[in-house]
Structures are given as structure tokens and as C-alpha cells.
Amino acid sequence: MTTPIGEKIRTLRKQKGFTLDRLAELAESSKSYIWELENKDPPRPSADKISKIAMALDVTPDYLLTDAVAVEDATDTAFFRKYRTMDPSTKEKIRKMLDLMGGDE
């Protein structure tokens, strides 16, 4: 029996072209654990596991755990989280790329 969290993980994993093995590697988990999350109704996973899976899928843990967050919002939040930790020269390159793409409109 698939759960909403399992369906979200599977959908995002496939959109990114990740195998179960690849997502497990990125989330520091096992393939069988990811499969179980996608396909069964396991006990609620730990916050640490959800956080690592969300980070690997470029969304927020809130997106995986609730119905209230749109994937676009979760993806943007995950991007901003990464952006905040970038060095200043990388941030400047991203801002320049955005300007070239017409991102100020």
C-alpha cells in the first residue's frame, strides 16, 4: 500500500532519473529502505532520513510530509537553501546568468 510520502518520493526520484540505488546513495540510506518508503506503509521515518531524502530530491522535508506545500515552492526553498551556502563568486555568477536570461521581469 503506497502512502502519499512514498508516491512523492517515487515521482521525484523518477523525474530526476535516479534509480533506487542512486537515491539511497545520495540520502545515505539503503535501497531497500527507499523501496519500502515508496511501496509500503512503514513506521514514520526519522526526521534525519526525511531531511536527507528531501535534500537529494531538491525539495523540503515539509513537501514530503504534508499536502500543503507545492513542489514548486519546495524546489525554490531547496534552491535558496543551497544558494545561501555558496561562496560570493558563485552567487555573483548565478545573478549574472539570471540577468542574461531576463530574470528581472
N, CA, C and O atoms as a GROMACS GRO file, in nm:
protein
  420
    1MET      N    1   0.084  -0.117   0.000
    1MET     CA    2   0.000   0.000   0.000
    1MET      C    3   0.089   0.125   0.000
    1MET      O    4   0.164   0.148   0.095
    2THR      N    5   0.081   0.202  -0.103
    2THR     CA    6   0.161   0.322  -0.115
    2THR      C    7   0.102   0.435  -0.032
    2THR      O    8  -0.019   0.451  -0.023
    3THR      N    9   0.191   0.514   0.027
    3THR     CA   10   0.149   0.629   0.106
    3THR      C   11   0.177   0.757   0.026
    3THR      O   12   0.251   0.753  -0.072
    4PRO      N   13   0.118   0.869   0.067
    4PRO     CA   14   0.147   0.995  -0.004
    4PRO      C   15   0.296   1.028  -0.007
    4PRO      O   16   0.347   1.076  -0.109
    5ILE      N   17   0.366   1.004   0.103
    5ILE     CA   18   0.511   1.031   0.104
    5ILE      C   19   0.583   0.939   0.006
    5ILE      O   20   0.676   0.980  -0.062
    6GLY      N   21   0.539   0.814   0.000
    6GLY     CA   22   0.601   0.719  -0.092
    6GLY      C   23   0.580   0.758  -0.237
    6GLY      O   24   0.671   0.748  -0.319
    7GLU      N   25   0.460   0.803  -0.268
    7GLU     CA   26   0.431   0.846  -0.406
    7GLU      C   27   0.513   0.970  -0.443
    7GLU      O   28   0.563   0.980  -0.555
    8LYS      N   29   0.527   1.063  -0.348
    8LYS     CA   30   0.608   1.182  -0.376
    8LYS      C   31   0.754   1.146  -0.400
    8LYS      O   32   0.816   1.196  -0.493
    9ILE      N   33   0.807   1.059  -0.316
    9ILE     CA   34   0.948   1.018  -0.332
    9ILE      C   35   0.967   0.950  -0.467
    9ILE      O   36   1.060   0.983  -0.540
   10ARG      N   37   0.879   0.856  -0.501
   10ARG     CA   38   0.892   0.784  -0.628
   10ARG      C   39   0.882   0.879  -0.747
   10ARG      O   40   0.962   0.871  -0.840
   11THR      N   41   0.784   0.969  -0.744
   11THR     CA   42   0.764   1.063  -0.855
   11THR      C   43   0.887   1.152  -0.873
   11THR      O   44   0.937   1.167  -0.984
   12LEU      N   45   0.935   1.210  -0.764
   12LEU     CA   46   1.053   1.297  -0.774
   12LEU      C   47   1.177   1.221  -0.816
   12LEU      O   48   1.257   1.270  -0.895
   13ARG      N   49   1.193   1.100  -0.762
   13ARG     CA   50   1.309   1.017  -0.798
   13ARG      C   51   1.310   0.989  -0.948
   13ARG      O   52   1.414   1.000  -1.013
   14LYS      N   53   1.196   0.953  -1.001
   14LYS     CA   54   1.188   0.923  -1.144
   14LYS      C   55   1.206   1.048  -1.228
   14LYS      O   56   1.270   1.043  -1.334
   15GLN      N   57   1.152   1.162  -1.184
   15GLN     CA   58   1.170   1.287  -1.258
   15GLN      C   59   1.318   1.323  -1.268
   15GLN      O   60   1.362   1.378  -1.369
   16LYS      N   61   1.393   1.293  -1.165
   16LYS     CA   62   1.536   1.323  -1.165
   16LYS      C   63   1.618   1.215  -1.234
   16LYS      O   64   1.739   1.230  -1.254
   17GLY      N   65   1.554   1.106  -1.271
   17GLY     CA   66   1.624   0.997  -1.337
   17GLY      C   67   1.709   0.914  -1.242
   17GLY      O   68   1.803   0.847  -1.285
   18PHE      N   69   1.676   0.917  -1.114
   18PHE     CA   70   1.751   0.841  -1.014
   18PHE      C   71   1.697   0.699  -1.004
   18PHE      O   72   1.576   0.677  -1.009
   19THR      N   73   1.786   0.605  -0.990
   19THR     CA   74   1.747   0.469  -0.954
   19THR      C   75   1.729   0.465  -0.803
   19THR      O   76   1.766   0.559  -0.733
   20LEU      N   77   1.672   0.358  -0.754
   20LEU     CA   78   1.663   0.340  -0.609
   20LEU      C   79   1.803   0.344  -0.547
   20LEU      O   80   1.824   0.405  -0.442
   21ASP      N   81   1.898   0.279  -0.614
   21ASP     CA   82   2.035   0.277  -0.565
   21ASP      C   83   2.093   0.417  -0.555
   21ASP      O   84   2.157   0.451  -0.454
   22ARG      N   85   2.072   0.500  -0.657
   22ARG     CA   86   2.129   0.634  -0.658
   22ARG      C   87   2.068   0.721  -0.549
   22ARG      O   88   2.140   0.792  -0.478
   23LEU      N   89   1.936   0.716  -0.534
   23LEU     CA   90   1.873   0.795  -0.428
   23LEU      C   91   1.920   0.747  -0.291
   23LEU      O   92   1.947   0.828  -0.203
   24ALA      N   93   1.930   0.617  -0.273
   24ALA     CA   94   1.978   0.564  -0.146
   24ALA      C   95   2.120   0.614  -0.116
   24ALA      O   96   2.151   0.651  -0.003
   25GLU      N   97   2.204   0.615  -0.218
   25GLU     CA   98   2.340   0.664  -0.202
   25GLU      C   99   2.341   0.811  -0.162
   25GLU      O  100   2.411   0.850  -0.068
   26LEU      N  101   2.264   0.893  -0.232
   26LEU     CA  102   2.260   1.036  -0.205
   26LEU      C  103   2.200   1.066  -0.067
   26LEU      O  104   2.239   1.163  -0.002
   27ALA      N  105   2.106   0.985  -0.024
   27ALA     CA  106   2.038   1.006   0.104
   27ALA      C  107   2.103   0.930   0.219
   27ALA      O  108   2.052   0.928   0.331
   28GLU      N  109   2.217   0.866   0.190
   28GLU     CA  110   2.287   0.788   0.292
   28GLU      C  111   2.195   0.686   0.357
   28GLU      O  112   2.185   0.677   0.479
   29SER      N  113   2.128   0.611   0.270
   29SER     CA  114   2.033   0.511   0.316
   29SER      C  115   2.056   0.383   0.238
   29SER      O  116   2.156   0.369   0.168
   30SER      N  117   1.965   0.290   0.251
   30SER     CA  118   1.976   0.166   0.173
   30SER      C  119   1.868   0.164   0.065
   30SER      O  120   1.764   0.228   0.077
   31LYS      N  121   1.896   0.089  -0.039
   31LYS     CA  122   1.799   0.073  -0.148
   31LYS      C  123   1.669   0.013  -0.094
   31LYS      O  124   1.560   0.056  -0.132
   32SER      N  125   1.681  -0.085  -0.007
   32SER     CA  126   1.560  -0.150   0.046
   32SER      C  127   1.477  -0.053   0.130
   32SER      O  128   1.354  -0.061   0.130
   33TYR      N  129   1.542   0.039   0.202
   33TYR     CA  130   1.467   0.137   0.281
   33TYR      C  131   1.391   0.234   0.191
   33TYR      O  132   1.275   0.265   0.217
   34ILE      N  133   1.457   0.281   0.084
   34ILE     CA  134   1.389   0.371  -0.010
   34ILE      C  135   1.273   0.297  -0.076
   34ILE      O  136   1.164   0.353  -0.089
   35TRP      N  137   1.294   0.173  -0.116
   35TRP     CA  138   1.187   0.093  -0.176
   35TRP      C  139   1.070   0.080  -0.079
   35TRP      O  140   0.954   0.092  -0.118
   36GLU      N  141   1.102   0.053   0.047
   36GLU     CA  142   0.997   0.038   0.147
   36GLU      C  143   0.917   0.167   0.164
   36GLU      O  144   0.794   0.164   0.176
   37LEU      N  145   0.986   0.280   0.166
   37LEU     CA  146   0.915   0.408   0.177
   37LEU      C  147   0.823   0.430   0.058
   37LEU      O  148   0.711   0.480   0.073
   38GLU      N  149   0.869   0.391  -0.061
   38GLU     CA  150   0.788   0.410  -0.182
   38GLU      C  151   0.672   0.314  -0.193
   38GLU      O  152   0.569   0.349  -0.252
   39ASN      N  153   0.684   0.196  -0.139
   39ASN     CA  154   0.588   0.091  -0.168
   39ASN      C  155   0.508   0.036  -0.050
   39ASN      O  156   0.410  -0.036  -0.072
   40LYS      N  157   0.546   0.068   0.069
   40LYS     CA  158   0.475   0.014   0.186
   40LYS      C  159   0.434   0.126   0.278
   40LYS      O  160   0.453   0.243   0.246
   41ASP      N  161   0.379   0.090   0.389
   41ASP     CA  162   0.339   0.188   0.489
   41ASP      C  163   0.423   0.162   0.614
   41ASP      O  164   0.374   0.112   0.715
   42PRO      N  165   0.553   0.198   0.607
   42PRO     CA  166   0.642   0.171   0.720
   42PRO      C  167   0.614   0.267   0.834
   42PRO      O  168   0.543   0.366   0.818
   43PRO      N  169   0.672   0.238   0.951
   43PRO     CA  170   0.661   0.337   1.058
   43PRO      C  171   0.718   0.470   1.010
   43PRO      O  172   0.802   0.473   0.921
   44ARG      N  173   0.673   0.577   1.068
   44ARG     CA  174   0.715   0.711   1.026
   44ARG      C  175   0.868   0.720   1.026
   44ARG      O  176   0.931   0.692   1.128
   45PRO      N  177   0.927   0.758   0.913
   45PRO     CA  178   1.073   0.768   0.906
   45PRO      C  179   1.125   0.882   0.994
   45PRO      O  180   1.052   0.976   1.026
   46SER      N  181   1.251   0.872   1.031
   46SER     CA  182   1.310   0.975   1.116
   46SER      C  183   1.323   1.106   1.041
   46SER      O  184   1.326   1.110   0.918
   47ALA      N  185   1.331   1.214   1.117
   47ALA     CA  186   1.348   1.347   1.057
   47ALA      C  187   1.479   1.353   0.980
   47ALA      O  188   1.486   1.417   0.875
   48ASP      N  189   1.582   1.287   1.030
   48ASP     CA  190   1.711   1.286   0.961
   48ASP      C  191   1.700   1.220   0.824
   48ASP      O  192   1.753   1.272   0.725
   49LYS      N  193   1.633   1.106   0.818
   49LYS     CA  194   1.616   1.035   0.690
   49LYS      C  195   1.535   1.120   0.591
   49LYS      O  196   1.572   1.133   0.474
   50ILE      N  197   1.425   1.176   0.639
   50ILE     CA  198   1.341   1.260   0.552
   50ILE      C  199   1.420   1.380   0.502
   50ILE      O  200   1.411   1.416   0.385
   51SER      N  201   1.498   1.440   0.589
   51SER     CA  202   1.578   1.555   0.551
   51SER      C  203   1.679   1.519   0.442
   51SER      O  204   1.695   1.594   0.345
   52LYS      N  205   1.746   1.407   0.457
   52LYS     CA  206   1.845   1.365   0.358
   52LYS      C  207   1.780   1.328   0.224
   52LYS      O  208   1.835   1.359   0.118
   53ILE      N  209   1.666   1.263   0.229
   53ILE     CA  210   1.594   1.229   0.105
   53ILE      C  211   1.546   1.356   0.037
   53ILE      O  212   1.560   1.370  -0.085
   54ALA      N  213   1.491   1.448   0.114
   54ALA     CA  214   1.444   1.575   0.057
   54ALA      C  215   1.558   1.651  -0.008
   54ALA      O  216   1.544   1.704  -0.118
   55MET      N  217   1.672   1.657   0.059
   55MET     CA  218   1.787   1.728   0.004
   55MET      C  219   1.832   1.664  -0.128
   55MET      O  220   1.863   1.734  -0.224
   56ALA      N  221   1.834   1.533  -0.132
   56ALA     CA  222   1.875   1.462  -0.254
   56ALA      C  223   1.777   1.488  -0.369
   56ALA      O  224   1.816   1.488  -0.486
   57LEU      N  225   1.650   1.511  -0.335
   57LEU     CA  226   1.547   1.534  -0.437
   57LEU      C  227   1.521   1.683  -0.463
   57LEU      O  228   1.433   1.717  -0.541
   58ASP      N  229   1.597   1.770  -0.397
   58ASP     CA  230   1.585   1.915  -0.414
   58ASP      C  231   1.448   1.969  -0.376
   58ASP      O  232   1.393   2.055  -0.444
   59VAL      N  233   1.395   1.917  -0.267
   59VAL     CA  234   1.271   1.970  -0.210
   59VAL      C  235   1.291   1.986  -0.060
   59VAL      O  236   1.397   1.953  -0.007
   60THR      N  237   1.190   2.035   0.007
   60THR     CA  238   1.196   2.047   0.152
   60THR      C  239   1.133   1.926   0.219
   60THR      O  240   1.050   1.858   0.159
   61PRO      N  241   1.173   1.899   0.342
   61PRO     CA  242   1.105   1.791   0.415
   61PRO      C  243   0.954   1.816   0.428
   61PRO      O  244   0.875   1.722   0.424
   62ASP      N  245   0.916   1.943   0.442
   62ASP     CA  246   0.772   1.976   0.450
   62ASP      C  247   0.696   1.927   0.328
   62ASP      O  248   0.583   1.880   0.340
   63TYR      N  249   0.757   1.939   0.211
   63TYR     CA  250   0.690   1.894   0.090
   63TYR      C  251   0.661   1.744   0.097
   63TYR      O  252   0.553   1.699   0.060
   64LEU      N  253   0.759   1.668   0.145
   64LEU     CA  254   0.740   1.523   0.152
   64LEU      C  255   0.637   1.484   0.257
   64LEU      O  256   0.564   1.386   0.240
   65LEU      N  257   0.630   1.560   0.365
   65LEU     CA  258   0.546   1.521   0.478
   65LEU      C  259   0.404   1.574   0.476
   65LEU      O  260   0.316   1.520   0.544
   66THR      N  261   0.379   1.681   0.400
   66THR     CA  262   0.246   1.741   0.404
   66THR      C  263   0.188   1.754   0.264
   66THR      O  264   0.258   1.740   0.163
   67ASP      N  265   0.060   1.782   0.261
   67ASP     CA  266  -0.007   1.807   0.133
   67ASP      C  267  -0.014   1.956   0.102
   67ASP      O  268  -0.056   1.995  -0.007
   68ALA      N  269   0.026   2.040   0.198
   68ALA     CA  270   0.006   2.184   0.185
   68ALA      C  271   0.112   2.256   0.103
   68ALA      O  272   0.092   2.371   0.065
   69VAL      N  273   0.225   2.190   0.075
   69VAL     CA  274   0.335   2.258   0.006
   69VAL      C  275   0.341   2.210  -0.139
   69VAL      O  276   0.347   2.090  -0.166
   70ALA      N  277   0.340   2.306  -0.232
   70ALA     CA  278   0.351   2.272  -0.374
   70ALA      C  279   0.496   2.238  -0.406
   70ALA      O  280   0.588   2.292  -0.345
   71VAL      N  281   0.516   2.148  -0.502
   71VAL     CA  282   0.652   2.107  -0.537
   71VAL      C  283   0.735   2.226  -0.583
   71VAL      O  284   0.855   2.231  -0.556
   72GLU      N  285   0.674   2.321  -0.652
   72GLU     CA  286   0.748   2.439  -0.697
   72GLU      C  287   0.801   2.517  -0.579
   72GLU      O  288   0.916   2.561  -0.580
   73ASP      N  289   0.718   2.536  -0.477
   73ASP     CA  290   0.762   2.607  -0.357
   73ASP      C  291   0.874   2.532  -0.287
   73ASP      O  292   0.971   2.592  -0.241
   74ALA      N  293   0.861   2.401  -0.278
   74ALA     CA  294   0.962   2.320  -0.212
   74ALA      C  295   1.094   2.323  -0.289
   74ALA      O  296   1.201   2.328  -0.229
   75THR      N  297   1.086   2.319  -0.422
   75THR     CA  298   1.206   2.324  -0.504
   75THR      C  299   1.274   2.460  -0.490
   75THR      O  300   1.396   2.467  -0.478
   76ASP      N  301   1.196   2.567  -0.490
   76ASP     CA  302   1.253   2.701  -0.472
   76ASP      C  303   1.319   2.713  -0.335
   76ASP      O  304   1.430   2.766  -0.324
   77THR      N  305   1.254   2.665  -0.232
   77THR     CA  306   1.311   2.671  -0.098
   77THR      C  307   1.441   2.593  -0.091
   77THR      O  308   1.538   2.640  -0.031
   78ALA      N  309   1.444   2.476  -0.152
   78ALA     CA  310   1.567   2.396  -0.152
   78ALA      C  311   1.678   2.469  -0.229
   78ALA      O  312   1.794   2.467  -0.187
   79PHE      N  313   1.642   2.534  -0.340
   79PHE     CA  314   1.742   2.611  -0.416
   79PHE      C  315   1.799   2.724  -0.330
   79PHE      O  316   1.921   2.743  -0.324
   80PHE      N  317   1.712   2.800  -0.264
   80PHE     CA  318   1.759   2.911  -0.182
   80PHE      C  319   1.846   2.863  -0.066
   80PHE      O  320   1.940   2.931  -0.027
   81ARG      N  321   1.814   2.747  -0.013
   81ARG     CA  322   1.896   2.690   0.094
   81ARG      C  323   2.038   2.665   0.041
   81ARG      O  324   2.135   2.697   0.109
   82LYS      N  325   2.049   2.608  -0.079
   82LYS     CA  326   2.181   2.584  -0.140
   82LYS      C  327   2.249   2.716  -0.173
   82LYS      O  328   2.369   2.733  -0.149
   83TYR      N  329   2.173   2.810  -0.227
   83TYR     CA  330   2.228   2.939  -0.267
   83TYR      C  331   2.292   3.012  -0.149
   83TYR      O  332   2.400   3.070  -0.162
   84ARG      N  333   2.225   3.008  -0.035
   84ARG     CA  334   2.276   3.078   0.083
   84ARG      C  335   2.412   3.026   0.128
   84ARG      O  336   2.488   3.100   0.190
   85THR      N  337   2.444   2.902   0.098
   85THR     CA  338   2.573   2.846   0.141
   85THR      C  339   2.683   2.859   0.036
   85THR      O  340   2.796   2.819   0.061
   86MET      N  341   2.651   2.913  -0.080
   86MET     CA  342   2.751   2.928  -0.187
   86MET      C  343   2.847   3.042  -0.156
   86MET      O  344   2.814   3.137  -0.084
   87ASP      N  345   2.967   3.030  -0.214
   87ASP     CA  346   3.063   3.139  -0.196
   87ASP      C  347   3.018   3.259  -0.280
   87ASP      O  348   2.944   3.243  -0.377
   88PRO      N  349   3.064   3.379  -0.245
   88PRO     CA  350   3.019   3.501  -0.312
   88PRO      C  351   3.041   3.502  -0.464
   88PRO      O  352   2.958   3.555  -0.538
   89SER      N  353   3.151   3.444  -0.511
   89SER     CA  354   3.175   3.446  -0.656
   89SER      C  355   3.074   3.359  -0.731
   89SER      O  356   3.033   3.393  -0.842
   90THR      N  357   3.035   3.248  -0.672
   90THR     CA  358   2.933   3.162  -0.734
   90THR      C  359   2.798   3.232  -0.735
   90THR      O  360   2.724   3.225  -0.833
   91LYS      N  361   2.764   3.299  -0.625
   91LYS     CA  362   2.639   3.374  -0.620
   91LYS      C  363   2.636   3.482  -0.728
   91LYS      O  364   2.534   3.502  -0.794
   92GLU      N  365   2.748   3.549  -0.747
   92GLU     CA  366   2.755   3.654  -0.849
   92GLU      C  367   2.733   3.596  -0.989
   92GLU      O  368   2.664   3.656  -1.070
   93LYS      N  369   2.792   3.481  -1.017
   93LYS     CA  370   2.773   3.414  -1.147
   93LYS      C  371   2.626   3.379  -1.169
   93LYS      O  372   2.573   3.398  -1.279
   94ILE      N  373   2.561   3.330  -1.066
   94ILE     CA  374   2.420   3.294  -1.078
   94ILE      C  375   2.336   3.418  -1.104
   94ILE      O  376   2.245   3.415  -1.187
   95ARG      N  377   2.365   3.527  -1.034
   95ARG     CA  378   2.290   3.651  -1.056
   95ARG      C  379   2.310   3.701  -1.198
   95ARG      O  380   2.214   3.748  -1.260
   96LYS      N  381   2.432   3.693  -1.251
   96LYS     CA  382   2.460   3.736  -1.388
   96LYS      C  383   2.384   3.649  -1.489
   96LYS      O  384   2.328   3.699  -1.586
   97MET      N  385   2.383   3.518  -1.463
   97MET     CA  386   2.309   3.427  -1.553
   97MET      C  387   2.161   3.462  -1.552
   97MET      O  388   2.096   3.462  -1.657
   98LEU      N  389   2.107   3.491  -1.435
   98LEU     CA  390   1.966   3.528  -1.424
   98LEU      C  391   1.936   3.656  -1.500
   98LEU      O  392   1.834   3.666  -1.567
   99ASP      N  393   2.026   3.754  -1.489
   99ASP     CA  394   2.009   3.879  -1.562
   99ASP      C  395   2.010   3.854  -1.714
   99ASP      O  396   1.930   3.913  -1.787
  100LEU      N  397   2.100   3.768  -1.761
  100LEU     CA  398   2.108   3.737  -1.903
  100LEU      C  399   1.982   3.665  -1.954
  100LEU      O  400   1.944   3.679  -2.070
  101MET      N  401   1.920   3.590  -1.866
  101MET     CA  402   1.800   3.516  -1.904
  101MET      C  403   1.674   3.599  -1.889
  101MET      O  404   1.565   3.551  -1.918
  102GLY      N  405   1.689   3.723  -1.846
  102GLY     CA  406   1.571   3.809  -1.830
  102GLY      C  407   1.495   3.781  -1.704
  102GLY      O  408   1.373   3.795  -1.700
  103GLY      N  409   1.565   3.740  -1.600
  103GLY     CA  410   1.500   3.704  -1.474
  103GLY      C  411   1.448   3.820  -1.393
  103GLY      O  412   1.388   3.799  -1.288
  104ASP      N  413   1.469   3.942  -1.440
  104ASP     CA  414   1.420   4.056  -1.361
  104ASP      C  415   1.279   4.098  -1.403
  104ASP      O  416   1.226   4.196  -1.351
  105GLU      N  417   1.220   4.027  -1.491
  105GLU     CA  418   1.086   4.064  -1.540
  105GLU      C  419   0.978   4.009  -1.450
  105GLU      O  420   0.860   4.031  -1.475
   0.00000   0.00000   0.00000
